[in-house]
């Protein structure tokens, strides 16, 4: 998927996607959910590894 295609699905400018991908901008929780929905992904599946990396296996299980 191109940046433009993702931006179109999210109803955002392409520059928004480019800034996130380039590390110039971070996503908040709502934007993260919108991003994953636009990609057709499950945000819980994507967020689990992040939670495990900061709080261990138990933290991820109790939060997702």
C-alpha positions as a printed NumPy array, in Angstrom:
array([[  0.   ,   0.   ,   0.   ],
       [  1.321,   3.447,  -0.823],
       [  1.378,   6.382,   1.551],
       [ -1.254,   8.057,  -0.613],
       [ -3.556,   5.026,  -0.466],
       [ -3.27 ,   4.863,   3.317],
       [ -3.8  ,   8.612,   3.608],
       [ -6.911,   8.374,   1.423],
       [ -8.352,   5.599,   3.599],
       [ -7.687,   7.688,   6.71 ],
       [ -8.936,  10.909,   5.104],
       [ -5.601,  12.549,   5.896],
       [ -2.946,  14.194,   3.737],
       [ -0.111,  12.023,   2.426],
       [  2.316,  14.191,   4.393],
       [  0.732,  12.916,   7.647],
       [  1.603,   9.323,   6.729],
       [  5.101,  10.328,   5.603],
       [  5.814,  12.118,   8.888],
       [  4.685,   9.129,  10.952],
       [  6.693,   6.682,   8.86 ],
       [  9.733,   8.943,   9.029],
       [  9.566,   9.24 ,  12.817],
       [  8.898,  12.963,  12.623],
       [  5.47 ,  12.521,  14.228],
       [  3.999,   9.976,  16.644],
       [  0.484,   8.587,  16.65 ],
       [ -1.837,   8.964,  19.601],
       [ -4.023,   6.008,  20.608],
       [ -6.98 ,   7.025,  18.441],
       [ -4.754,   7.657,  15.413],
       [ -3.07 ,   4.281,  15.969],
       [ -6.47 ,   2.585,  15.921],
       [ -7.461,   4.476,  12.758],
       [ -4.129,   3.56 ,  11.122],
       [ -4.51 ,  -0.158,  11.847],
       [ -8.15 ,  -0.204,  10.75 ],
       [ -7.166,   1.483,   7.476],
       [ -4.558,  -1.255,   6.978],
       [ -7.086,  -3.98 ,   7.8  ],
       [ -5.04 ,  -5.07 ,  10.816],
       [ -6.042,  -5.88 ,  14.387],
       [ -4.618,  -3.192,  16.659],
       [ -4.616,  -5.577,  19.617],
       [ -2.325,  -7.969,  17.749],
       [  0.013,  -5.107,  16.885],
       [ -0.022,  -3.533,  20.336],
       [  0.616,  -6.778,  22.259],
       [  4.349,  -6.953,  21.449],
       [  4.775,  -3.307,  22.434],
       [  3.108,  -3.877,  25.797],
       [  5.219,  -6.987,  26.41 ],
       [  8.384,  -5.034,  25.668],
       [  7.606,  -2.394,  28.299],
       [  5.822,  -4.394,  30.953],
       [  6.352,  -8.096,  30.438],
       [  4.008, -10.86 ,  29.326],
       [  1.523, -10.345,  32.195],
       [  1.085,  -6.659,  31.354],
       [  0.202,  -7.399,  27.744],
       [ -2.297, -10.102,  28.69 ],
       [ -4.106,  -7.914,  31.19 ],
       [ -4.273,  -4.865,  28.903],
       [ -5.329,  -6.402,  25.576]])
